[in-house]
Amino acid sequence: DESSKRKTEIEIWWYPLARDFGFDLIALGELRLFLDDGKVELLEGFLMLLTYLVYCIYMRLNARIMRRFKISDPYDPEPEDMGWTMWGR
């Protein structure tokens, strides 16, 4: 049966991959730096929380950022309507 032999392809768009990779890299860098002495001080914890809040704000403003840099989602059926959704697109 040919239908059972079909391969399923996962389409990955570069923008969310690069965006999340960048934020993950920052978070891992902070963690590496702050755990160097074996403990996380209050200020270090606050800075990590602040980084997370910046990520949340970025995700909230993601549609505006995409419009500003003229980035359109190739999988969005209506790229002109780049309103905010619960996933930040």
The first five atom37 places (N, CA, C, CB, O) and aatype in JSON, in Angstrom:
{
  "aatype": [3, 6, 15, 15, 11, 1, 11, 16, 6, 9, 6, 9, 17, 17, 18, 14, 10, 0, 1, 3, 13, 7, 13, 3, 10, 9, 0, 10, 7, 6, 10, 1, 10, 13, 10, 3, 3, 7, 11, 19, 6, 10, 10, 6, 7, 13, 10, 12, 10, 10, 16, 18, 10, 19, 18, 4, 9, 18, 12, 1, 10, 2, 0, 1, 9, 12, 1, 1, 13, 11, 9, 15, 3, 14, 18, 3, 14, 6, 14, 6, 3, 12, 7, 17, 16, 12, 17, 7, 1],
  "atom_mask": [
    [1, 1, 1, 1, 1],
    [1, 1, 1, 1, 1],
    [1, 1, 1, 1, 1],
    [1, 1, 1, 1, 1],
    [1, 1, 1, 1, 1],
    [1, 1, 1, 1, 1],
    [1, 1, 1, 1, 1],
    [1, 1, 1, 1, 1],
    [1, 1, 1, 1, 1],
    [1, 1, 1, 1, 1],
    [1, 1, 1, 1, 1],
    [1, 1, 1, 1, 1],
    [1, 1, 1, 1, 1],
    [1, 1, 1, 1, 1],
    [1, 1, 1, 1, 1],
    [1, 1, 1, 1, 1],
    [1, 1, 1, 1, 1],
    [1, 1, 1, 1, 1],
    [1, 1, 1, 1, 1],
    [1, 1, 1, 1, 1],
    [1, 1, 1, 1, 1],
    [1, 1, 1, 0, 1],
    [1, 1, 1, 1, 1],
    [1, 1, 1, 1, 1],
    [1, 1, 1, 1, 1],
    [1, 1, 1, 1, 1],
    [1, 1, 1, 1, 1],
    [1, 1, 1, 1, 1],
    [1, 1, 1, 0, 1],
    [1, 1, 1, 1, 1],
    [1, 1, 1, 1, 1],
    [1, 1, 1, 1, 1],
    [1, 1, 1, 1, 1],
    [1, 1, 1, 1, 1],
    [1, 1, 1, 1, 1],
    [1, 1, 1, 1, 1],
    [1, 1, 1, 1, 1],
    [1, 1, 1, 0, 1],
    [1, 1, 1, 1, 1],
    [1, 1, 1, 1, 1],
    [1, 1, 1, 1, 1],
    [1, 1, 1, 1, 1],
    [1, 1, 1, 1, 1],
    [1, 1, 1, 1, 1],
    [1, 1, 1, 0, 1],
    [1, 1, 1, 1, 1],
    [1, 1, 1, 1, 1],
    [1, 1, 1, 1, 1],
    [1, 1, 1, 1, 1],
    [1, 1, 1, 1, 1],
    [1, 1, 1, 1, 1],
    [1, 1, 1, 1, 1],
    [1, 1, 1, 1, 1],
    [1, 1, 1, 1, 1],
    [1, 1, 1, 1, 1],
    [1, 1, 1, 1, 1],
    [1, 1, 1, 1, 1],
    [1, 1, 1, 1, 1],
    [1, 1, 1, 1, 1],
    [1, 1, 1, 1, 1],
    [1, 1, 1, 1, 1],
    [1, 1, 1, 1, 1],
    [1, 1, 1, 1, 1],
    [1, 1, 1, 1, 1],
    [1, 1, 1, 1, 1],
    [1, 1, 1, 1, 1],
    [1, 1, 1, 1, 1],
    [1, 1, 1, 1, 1],
    [1, 1, 1, 1, 1],
    [1, 1, 1, 1, 1],
    [1, 1, 1, 1, 1],
    [1, 1, 1, 1, 1],
    [1, 1, 1, 1, 1],
    [1, 1, 1, 1, 1],
    [1, 1, 1, 1, 1],
    [1, 1, 1, 1, 1],
    [1, 1, 1, 1, 1],
    [1, 1, 1, 1, 1],
    [1, 1, 1, 1, 1],
    [1, 1, 1, 1, 1],
    [1, 1, 1, 1, 1],
    [1, 1, 1, 1, 1],
    [1, 1, 1, 0, 1],
    [1, 1, 1, 1, 1],
    [1, 1, 1, 1, 1],
    [1, 1, 1, 1, 1],
    [1, 1, 1, 1, 1],
    [1, 1, 1, 0, 1],
    [1, 1, 1, 1, 1]
  ],
  "atom_positions": [
    [[0.85, -1.18, 0.0], [0.0, 0.0, 0.0], [0.89, 1.24, 0.0], [-0.96, 0.0, 1.22], [1.74, 1.4, 0.88]],
    [[0.7, 2.1, -0.98], [1.56, 3.26, -1.15], [1.35, 4.32, -0.08], [1.34, 3.87, -2.5], [2.29, 5.04, 0.27]],
    [[0.15, 4.44, 0.46], [-0.11, 5.48, 1.47], [0.67, 5.21, 2.76], [-1.61, 5.56, 1.77], [1.01, 6.15, 3.48]],
    [[0.94, 3.95, 3.05], [1.71, 3.64, 4.26], [3.2, 3.91, 4.07], [1.48, 2.18, 4.66], [3.95, 3.96, 5.04]],
    [[3.64, 4.08, 2.82], [5.05, 4.33, 2.53], [5.38, 5.82, 2.46], [5.43, 3.66, 1.24], [6.55, 6.19, 2.36]],
    [[4.37, 6.67, 2.5], [4.61, 8.11, 2.41], [5.36, 8.61, 3.63], [3.29, 8.87, 2.27], [5.14, 8.17, 4.76]],
    [[6.25, 9.54, 3.36], [6.98, 10.17, 4.46], [6.26, 11.45, 4.85], [8.45, 10.45, 4.05], [5.74, 12.17, 4.01]],
    [[6.25, 11.72, 6.13], [5.66, 12.95, 6.62], [6.78, 13.97, 6.82], [4.87, 12.71, 7.93], [7.75, 13.7, 7.52]],
    [[6.63, 15.12, 6.21], [7.63, 16.17, 6.36], [7.14, 17.21, 7.35], [7.95, 16.82, 5.0], [5.97, 17.59, 7.34]],
    [[8.02, 17.65, 8.2], [7.71, 18.72, 9.13], [8.3, 19.99, 8.55], [8.27, 18.43, 10.56], [9.5, 20.07, 8.29]],
    [[7.45, 20.97, 8.34], [7.92, 22.24, 7.81], [8.26, 23.16, 8.96], [6.87, 22.88, 6.87], [7.4, 23.48, 9.78]],
    [[9.5, 23.59, 9.02], [9.96, 24.47, 10.1], [10.32, 25.81, 9.49], [11.17, 23.85, 10.86], [11.12, 25.89, 8.56]],
    [[9.72, 26.86, 10.02], [9.98, 28.2, 9.54], [11.12, 28.8, 10.34], [8.71, 29.08, 9.64], [11.19, 28.6, 11.56]],
    [[12.01, 29.52, 9.7], [13.24, 30.01, 10.33], [12.99, 31.02, 11.44], [14.11, 30.63, 9.29], [13.74, 31.02, 12.42]],
    [[11.98, 31.87, 11.33], [11.82, 32.97, 12.28], [11.57, 32.51, 13.72], [10.69, 33.86, 11.84], [12.32, 32.9, 14.61]],
    [[10.54, 31.68, 13.99], [10.34, 31.28, 15.39], [11.51, 30.44, 15.91], [9.04, 30.49, 15.53], [11.83, 30.47, 17.1]],
    [[12.13, 29.69, 15.02], [13.29, 28.88, 15.43], [14.44, 29.79, 15.86], [13.74, 27.95, 14.28], [15.04, 29.57, 16.91]],
    [[14.74, 30.81, 15.06], [15.83, 31.74, 15.38], [15.49, 32.58, 16.6], [16.13, 32.65, 14.18], [16.34, 32.81, 17.46]],
    [[14.25, 33.04, 16.69], [13.81, 33.86, 17.82], [13.96, 33.1, 19.13], [12.35, 34.29, 17.63], [14.56, 33.6, 20.09]],
    [[13.42, 31.9, 19.17], [13.48, 31.11, 20.4], [14.9, 30.65, 20.71], [12.56, 29.91, 20.3], [15.29, 30.59, 21.88]],
    [[15.67, 30.32, 19.68], [17.06, 29.93, 19.89], [17.84, 31.08, 20.52], [17.72, 29.51, 18.56], [18.65, 30.86, 21.42]],
    [[17.6, 32.31, 20.05], [18.28, 33.47, 20.61], [17.96, 33.67, 22.09], [0.0, 0.0, 0.0], [18.86, 33.9, 22.9]],
    [[16.69, 33.59, 22.43], [16.31, 33.75, 23.83], [16.82, 32.59, 24.68], [14.79, 33.85, 23.96], [17.25, 32.8, 25.82]],
    [[16.8, 31.38, 24.15], [17.33, 30.23, 24.89], [18.83, 30.38, 25.12], [17.04, 28.92, 24.14], [19.33, 30.04, 26.2]],
    [[19.53, 30.87, 24.12], [20.97, 31.08, 24.24], [21.29, 32.1, 25.34], [21.56, 31.54, 22.9], [22.22, 31.91, 26.12]],
    [[20.52, 33.16, 25.39], [20.7, 34.16, 26.44], [20.44, 33.54, 27.81], [19.77, 35.37, 26.21], [21.22, 33.75, 28.74]],
    [[19.35, 32.8, 27.94], [19.0, 32.18, 29.23], [20.07, 31.18, 29.67], [17.63, 31.48, 29.13], [20.44, 31.15, 30.84]],
    [[20.55, 30.37, 28.75], [21.6, 29.4, 29.1], [22.9, 30.11, 29.46], [21.83, 28.42, 27.95], [23.62, 29.67, 30.36]],
    [[23.21, 31.19, 28.76], [24.4, 31.97, 29.09], [24.32, 32.56, 30.48], [0.0, 0.0, 0.0], [25.29, 32.53, 31.24]],
    [[23.15, 33.1, 30.82], [22.94, 33.64, 32.17], [23.1, 32.54, 33.22], [21.55, 34.29, 32.29], [23.77, 32.72, 34.23]],
    [[22.47, 31.41, 32.95], [22.54, 30.3, 33.9], [23.97, 29.84, 34.11], [21.67, 29.14, 33.42], [24.4, 29.6, 35.23]],
    [[24.7, 29.71, 33.03], [26.11, 29.3, 33.1], [26.93, 30.3, 33.9], [26.71, 29.14, 31.68], [27.74, 29.93, 34.75]],
    [[26.72, 31.57, 33.62], [27.44, 32.63, 34.3], [27.09, 32.69, 35.79], [27.16, 33.97, 33.64], [27.97, 32.8, 36.64]],
    [[25.81, 32.62, 36.1], [25.36, 32.78, 37.47], [25.63, 31.55, 38.34], [23.89, 33.08, 37.49], [25.78, 31.67, 39.55]],
    [[25.7, 30.37, 37.72], [25.97, 29.15, 38.5], [27.47, 28.84, 38.6], [25.25, 27.96, 37.87], [27.86, 27.81, 39.14]],
    [[28.28, 29.72, 38.07], [29.73, 29.5, 38.09], [30.27, 29.32, 39.51], [30.45, 30.67, 37.41], [31.19, 28.54, 39.74]],
    [[29.69, 30.05, 40.46], [30.14, 29.93, 41.86], [29.31, 28.93, 42.66], [30.08, 31.3, 42.53], [29.5, 28.79, 43.87]],
    [[28.4, 28.22, 41.99], [27.62, 27.17, 42.65], [26.35, 27.63, 43.32], [0.0, 0.0, 0.0], [25.64, 26.83, 43.91]],
    [[26.04, 28.92, 43.23], [24.8, 29.42, 43.84], [24.27, 30.59, 43.02], [25.04, 29.85, 45.31], [25.01, 31.25, 42.29]],
    [[22.98, 30.84, 43.16], [22.33, 31.95, 42.47], [21.97, 32.99, 43.53], [21.06, 31.47, 41.67], [21.18, 32.72, 44.44]],
    [[22.55, 34.15, 43.41], [22.27, 35.26, 44.34], [20.93, 35.89, 43.97], [23.4, 36.32, 44.3], [20.4, 35.66, 42.89]],
    [[20.39, 36.69, 44.88], [19.1, 37.33, 44.67], [19.11, 38.22, 43.42], [18.72, 38.16, 45.89], [18.17, 38.17, 42.63]],
    [[20.14, 39.01, 43.24], [20.23, 39.89, 42.07], [20.29, 39.06, 40.78], [21.47, 40.8, 42.17], [19.68, 39.43, 39.77]],
    [[21.02, 37.96, 40.8], [21.12, 37.1, 39.62], [19.77, 36.51, 39.27], [22.16, 35.98, 39.85], [19.38, 36.45, 38.11]],
    [[19.05, 36.06, 40.29], [17.71, 35.53, 40.08], [16.77, 36.58, 39.53], [0.0, 0.0, 0.0], [15.94, 36.3, 38.66]],
    [[16.91, 37.8, 40.03], [16.1, 38.91, 39.53], [16.42, 39.19, 38.07], [16.33, 40.17, 40.38], [15.51, 39.44, 37.28]],
    [[17.69, 39.14, 37.69], [18.07, 39.37, 36.3], [17.52, 38.28, 35.38], [19.6, 39.43, 36.18], [17.1, 38.57, 34.26]],
    [[17.51, 37.04, 35.85], [16.93, 35.96, 35.04], [15.42, 36.16, 34.88], [17.22, 34.59, 35.68], [14.87, 35.92, 33.81]],
    [[14.76, 36.6, 35.96], [13.33, 36.89, 35.88], [13.07, 38.05, 34.91], [12.77, 37.22, 37.28], [12.12, 38.01, 34.14]],
    [[13.91, 39.06, 34.96], [13.79, 40.19, 34.05], [13.97, 39.76, 32.6], [14.83, 41.27, 34.41], [13.26, 40.23, 31.71]],
    [[14.9, 38.87, 32.35], [15.1, 38.33, 31.0], [13.85, 37.6, 30.53], [16.31, 37.39, 30.97], [13.44, 37.74, 29.37]],
    [[13.23, 36.83, 31.42], [11.99, 36.12, 31.07], [10.87, 37.12, 30.76], [11.57, 35.18, 32.22], [10.1, 36.91, 29.82]],
    [[10.79, 38.19, 31.53], [9.77, 39.21, 31.28], [10.0, 39.9, 29.93], [9.76, 40.26, 32.4], [9.04, 40.2, 29.22]],
    [[11.25, 40.14, 29.57], [11.57, 40.7, 28.25], [11.1, 39.74, 27.16], [13.1, 40.97, 28.12], [10.56, 40.17, 26.14]],
    [[11.31, 38.44, 27.37], [10.84, 37.43, 26.41], [9.31, 37.49, 26.28], [11.29, 36.01, 26.84], [8.78, 37.45, 25.17]],
    [[8.62, 37.58, 27.4], [7.15, 37.64, 27.37], [6.67, 38.89, 26.63], [6.58, 37.63, 28.8], [5.72, 38.82, 25.85]],
    [[7.31, 40.02, 26.88], [6.94, 41.26, 26.2], [7.23, 41.13, 24.7], [7.71, 42.47, 26.79], [6.42, 41.56, 23.87]],
    [[8.37, 40.55, 24.36], [8.7, 40.35, 22.95], [7.63, 39.49, 22.28], [10.09, 39.68, 22.81], [7.18, 39.8, 21.17]],
    [[7.21, 38.41, 22.95], [6.19, 37.54, 22.37], [4.87, 38.28, 22.22], [6.0, 36.29, 23.22], [4.14, 38.05, 21.25]],
    [[4.55, 39.15, 23.16], [3.31, 39.93, 23.07], [3.37, 40.9, 21.88], [3.07, 40.71, 24.39], [2.36, 41.15, 21.23]],
    [[4.56, 41.43, 21.61], [4.73, 42.39, 20.53], [5.23, 41.75, 19.23], [5.7, 43.47, 20.95], [5.59, 42.45, 18.29]],
    [[5.25, 40.45, 19.19], [5.82, 39.71, 18.06], [5.21, 40.11, 16.72], [5.63, 38.23, 18.28], [5.93, 40.29, 15.74]],
    [[3.89, 40.25, 16.66], [3.24, 40.61, 15.39], [3.7, 41.99, 14.91], [1.7, 40.59, 15.55], [3.93, 42.19, 13.72]],
    [[3.82, 42.92, 15.84], [4.3, 44.26, 15.48], [5.74, 44.22, 14.99], [4.19, 45.22, 16.68], [6.1, 44.88, 14.02]],
    [[6.55, 43.43, 15.66], [7.96, 43.29, 15.27], [8.06, 42.69, 13.88], [8.74, 42.41, 16.29], [8.85, 43.13, 13.05]],
    [[7.24, 41.67, 13.62], [7.24, 41.05, 12.3], [6.83, 42.04, 11.23], [6.31, 39.84, 12.28], [7.43, 42.09, 10.15]],
    [[5.79, 42.84, 11.52], [5.37, 43.86, 10.55], [6.46, 44.9, 10.34], [4.08, 44.54, 11.02], [6.71, 45.32, 9.21]],
    [[7.1, 45.33, 11.41], [8.14, 46.37, 11.34], [9.29, 45.94, 10.43], [8.69, 46.68, 12.75], [9.81, 46.74, 9.65]],
    [[9.68, 44.66, 10.53], [10.79, 44.15, 9.72], [10.32, 43.42, 8.46], [11.63, 43.21, 10.56], [11.1, 42.76, 7.77]],
    [[9.01, 43.56, 8.17], [8.41, 42.97, 6.96], [8.66, 41.46, 6.87], [8.97, 43.66, 5.71], [9.03, 40.93, 5.82]],
    [[8.45, 40.79, 7.99], [8.58, 39.33, 8.05], [7.18, 38.76, 7.98], [9.34, 38.86, 9.36], [6.33, 39.09, 8.8]],
    [[6.92, 37.9, 7.01], [5.6, 37.28, 6.91], [5.73, 35.77, 7.02], [4.92, 37.68, 5.58], [6.66, 35.16, 6.5]],
    [[4.77, 35.21, 7.7], [4.73, 33.77, 7.92], [4.29, 33.07, 6.64], [3.78, 33.42, 9.1], [3.18, 33.31, 6.17]],
    [[5.13, 32.2, 6.07], [4.75, 31.54, 4.81], [3.59, 30.56, 4.99], [5.94, 30.8, 4.24], [2.98, 30.16, 3.99]],
    [[3.27, 30.18, 6.21], [2.19, 29.22, 6.46], [0.91, 29.91, 6.89], [2.61, 28.23, 7.51], [-0.1, 29.24, 7.12]],
    [[0.92, 31.25, 7.0], [-0.25, 32.0, 7.38], [-1.12, 32.2, 6.15], [0.14, 33.36, 8.03], [-0.64, 32.75, 5.15]],
    [[-2.38, 31.78, 6.18], [-3.22, 31.94, 4.99], [-3.52, 33.4, 4.66], [-4.52, 31.19, 5.18], [-3.8, 33.72, 3.51]],
    [[-3.47, 34.28, 5.65], [-3.72, 35.7, 5.43], [-2.58, 36.51, 6.03], [-5.09, 36.12, 6.05], [-2.72, 37.03, 7.14]],
    [[-1.45, 36.64, 5.33], [-0.29, 37.34, 5.9], [-0.55, 38.81, 6.19], [0.87, 37.22, 4.97], [0.15, 39.39, 7.03]],
    [[-1.54, 39.45, 5.53], [-1.83, 40.85, 5.81], [-2.43, 41.02, 7.19], [-2.77, 41.42, 4.75], [-2.24, 42.05, 7.83]],
    [[-3.15, 40.02, 7.65], [-3.81, 40.09, 8.95], [-2.9, 39.46, 10.0], [-5.2, 39.38, 8.92], [-3.1, 38.31, 10.41]],
    [[-1.89, 40.22, 10.43], [-0.92, 39.67, 11.38], [-1.28, 40.1, 12.79], [0.51, 40.12, 11.03], [-0.42, 40.56, 13.55]],
    [[-2.53, 39.94, 13.15], [-2.98, 40.31, 14.48], [-2.44, 39.34, 15.52], [0.0, 0.0, 0.0], [-1.96, 38.26, 15.2]],
    [[-2.51, 39.77, 16.78], [-1.99, 38.96, 17.87], [-2.87, 37.75, 18.1], [-1.88, 39.79, 19.14], [-4.1, 37.86, 18.09]],
    [[-2.25, 36.6, 18.32], [-2.97, 35.41, 18.72], [-2.35, 34.91, 20.01], [-2.95, 34.32, 17.61], [-1.36, 35.46, 20.48]],
    [[-2.92, 33.89, 20.56], [-2.38, 33.38, 21.82], [-0.98, 32.82, 21.67], [-3.3, 32.32, 22.38], [-0.3, 32.6, 22.67]],
    [[-0.52, 32.58, 20.45], [0.83, 32.04, 20.24], [1.83, 33.11, 19.86], [0.79, 30.96, 19.16], [2.98, 32.8, 19.55]],
    [[1.43, 34.36, 19.87], [2.37, 35.44, 19.62], [2.59, 35.77, 18.17], [0.0, 0.0, 0.0], [3.5, 36.53, 17.84]],
    [[1.77, 35.24, 17.28], [1.91, 35.53, 15.85], [0.92, 36.55, 15.42], [1.74, 34.27, 15.01], [0.89, 36.93, 14.25]]
  ]
}
